[in-house]
Structure formats: C-alpha cells, structure tokens
Amino acid sequence: MYQIAVIFVPMNRKIIHVDMDAFYASIEQRDNPDYRGKPVAVGYGGKRGVVAAASYEARKYGIHSAMPSVTALRKCPHLIFVMPRFEHYRTISGQIMQIFLEYTDKVEPLSLDEAFLDVTVNHKGNRSATLIAREIKQKIYSRTRLTASAGVSYNKFLAKIASDYRKPDGLFVIEPEQAEAFVEQLPVGKFFGVGRVTAARMAELGIQTGKDLKLWEEIDLVREFGKAGIAYYRFARGIDDREVESERVRKSLGAEETYADDLEEMVDILAALDQLALEVHRRADKKKFMARTLTLKIKYADFTVITRSRTVGHYIRTYSELFDLGKELLLQADDLLDRKIRLMGLTLKNAETGQELMPPEGIQLSLNFGDEE
C-alpha cells in the first residue's frame, strides 16, 4: 500500500540571514590603511600555517580559508599575512549582534560573522523584512565601517543562499512565488550541506542543478546520501521548516594546535598536551561549560587523523582531570612512538547530546572560522 506524505510549507515567515563580508580581513584592512586595496590573509604565514580568512583582493588569486599558507604565497607572493586578533573580532561581533537585537529577540548566531533573524514579528513593527535588512546593513556600516550582505526569504535555507547571491555588500530577496524557479536553476554546490565531495558524487549521478535534484525520489536520495538525502529532497522543493533558535546550547568546547615542527619525543608531546589542557580549562571556566566526555584528536605527519574519547561519571572540572584523561587517551593511540604528530586537539563535549564537534576555536588556527565569504 502506498502512503502519500503531505508536506506543509510555511511561507508567511520572514527570515533574514546576515553575513559579514570577509569579516576578519575587512577588520584588518579597516584598522590599517596600508592594507586597504591589497591582498590580505589573516593567519600564520609560516610553513605550517593556514589561511583563516582572505580579503577579496586575495581571493582574486584563488586564495581561500583553510588553504595552507605556503600554497597561498605561491599563488600570490606579495600576499600580506596578519596574525588573527580573535578577541578584537569578538568585540566587533558583539556590536553587530546588538544591532540585530534592536529588531528581534529571535537571533541565531552561526559564528562571529553571520546570523539568522526571524523578523516576522519585530520590535519596530515593520512589515517589510527587506526594509529591515537594508536598515541593518546601514547600521552595521555606520557603527563599524564594515559591510555586510543580507538575504531575505521565508525560510533559513533560502535566506542563506540569498545572502551569498550578491556579495559583497549585497541584498537579495527570494519571494515565495520565485522560490521554485530559483532553486531549480541553482547549482547543487550552492545547497546547504552539499560540500565538494557530495557535489562531485551528485555530478556522477547527473545531478547538476536543483531541477536535476528534484527529479529524484526521497528514498533514492537517502539510499545514496544517508539521512542528508531527506534534507536534499526538501531543499530541492524550497522546503525548510527549521525555526530560528535564539538560544543555542553549546555542545562542545575545545582547542587544537598545529605545530611548526612535528612532535616526536614523548616529553614534547606531553608538554603540548599540558598546554592544551590548560587552554581548554581556561575556556571552560570562562564559559561555565561542564561536560563528561573528553576527546583527543591527533593528526600525524602523514595527515592520518585519529580520535579517542572517554566518558566519565562526573563533570570534568579541573585542569588535572583534563591532563590526566588526555594522557590516558594519548597512550591509547596506536604506534604513537613510531609516528610524528603534526596537530593535536582536546575537546570537551556534552555527553547528553550525543554530539561530537571539534573545537570552534584553535589555539593557533582552526580550519572552521565561519569566514568563508
């Protein structure tokens, strides 16, 4: 017997996605006139460094976040590297978030430089989400001298796509009656949750655009892509019923470091673990974050990555517990003494969530900075 599923698509919501333009790099260019109009990369320019963010001038050379610094310099020898100032970026991010809260309490930050806003009902009583988005962009610029791009639509999926459509300093609106045609012409690589590997697999299956994706049945997408196939099926039809979550529970907290020279001697490995434990304890204490699970991440010199986790029956509160548990996990690593370590990370996670996320912040540089645009 066939079952017919009816999907309700709420189209009366008014969602804005605001995304700062090359946030970290733009701040550095704003604060230092010598950097303006020049290719700038935020990050460590040494042999083990990575690009955290690139200015639009740098992107013209093909430079992007998470790119190894040596590759970036090969592409653009006159690239200017600037060490990141995360506390400064957080301060400015706070100023921007305060602007959002002037319009609605339903603000869902995704990172320091982007957020969703639900302005269906807002503090200003303004019925036009487009006008609100324009006002927000103007206020951000007047208070910070930084530009932002905004997307407006009836759900989060479409609003996020729209914010990317006319970068930098853009504003794009996807009306309900335009959504189907817009999604059909959209390359699948632009879909939320479709990375390079998935896009390549879709291309192998003949899926290039939203229109191609729409031809597939949900069960077939699930067979090919697992649970993500359900989201792809819905996105291809402009469906996304996720709410803007104004109170997001932190699920993990950690730190990691890529080392300028590979770690080989146990005394150096333990010293590095000691520094990680101190940093994670400092952050957890500052955020009042408690968890029962600790995960150790190791990336060897050959780029092989392993993780080891341990859950205890109480909250991990002290530096000593972090270091001792980390040491236990370290000694569980296979053939540790025969391999050099390139990167190490420690992450506390909330055991009740069943989630494991790697550190949103690194001691030196992490790869996920939320500053892709």
Phi, psi and omega in degrees: 000133180273142174248135180257120180265129178256121181258121177276127182248103179289120182244009182261001177280155180236105186245135176242136170245121179252130183227118179293149183271114179043057194310300184298313182294322180294324177296316180296321178290324177295317186280339181232102182304333181293340182271347186293134180078005182243157178290119183235136174236130174272125182152185180263125186275005181284183188294335179255010183278164173227159178277122176275324180201150181231140175291165180295330176295324179287326182294337178296339178267005181086016181271136181214168181296149181077001177283136175302141183300322181296324177293317180299317180291330176293321180286327183217090183301333181264020178296135179264119177265133179234129178293139183293149177236078191296324179297321177296316180297321180295322179298313180293322176301320178298322177297320181290318179297326177296325176297316179302318184290346174291341183253326182200151174275346181273080180239127179241096178292136175261333179193190180295335191242010178207154181199154170263145174230134172259110183248023177306313169242127185224164184294336183271348183069023182271126182276349183258110176294330179295316178294323178297315180299320180294319178298317180298316178301317181294320180293320178301316182291318183293329183268334185237348185060033176238150180260153178226155173248145183228143174239141183232132175195193183263000173210170186292319181302310183288324180296321180293318177297318182296324182294337182270352193285328183230038178292152350276168177057039184258164173215120182224139184240134173245105180284156181306320182286345180264345192300312185300311180294323181295314181294324181298324182272356185282130173298140184297337177296343179272351182289142177300129178087000178257101179272190184295319181295315180294320179298321178295319178296319178298321179298321177298330181270003179084016180260106181250326185230173176300327178296318177296318182295325183294339180285344184273143174283152182301317182297326180287323177293322178294322179297323182276324190235009180072207182299333179299335179300329178297315179295317180299319179300316182288317181299323180298341179253011179072025185255128175200103184262015177296136177278157169284117185263107184283338179241098181262126181279127176294126183259341180205162178206133182194189179207151175214160180216136171264129189266140180298324175235136181304141177275131183231318181277141182300324179298323178287324179295316179292325177295320178293319177298321178301316180293321177296315180298318177298317182292316179296320178297318179299315181291318180296320179295319180295321184269357184056041183264131179232142180207164182249354183242135176240134179240132174257132177243134177230130171246120181279172182299334178271011177075006171293135182243133173232154173227147176226136183233154176216128176250132181247171185273011180214168178287136178277113190245334191248160175300319183299319179296318179299314182292316183294317178294319178299322179294319177300315180294323179299318182287348176277346183295134181293143177036043183303318186286348181261002185227148179270145183256128179266322184216147174220146178214150174237134180225127169272136176228154179282106188301330183292337184280337185072011182257151173223110181243138179283165192304130174287343180229142176249159176294315178260286177213132171256165185272343184253092185254359180063026183231050185282336186249000000 
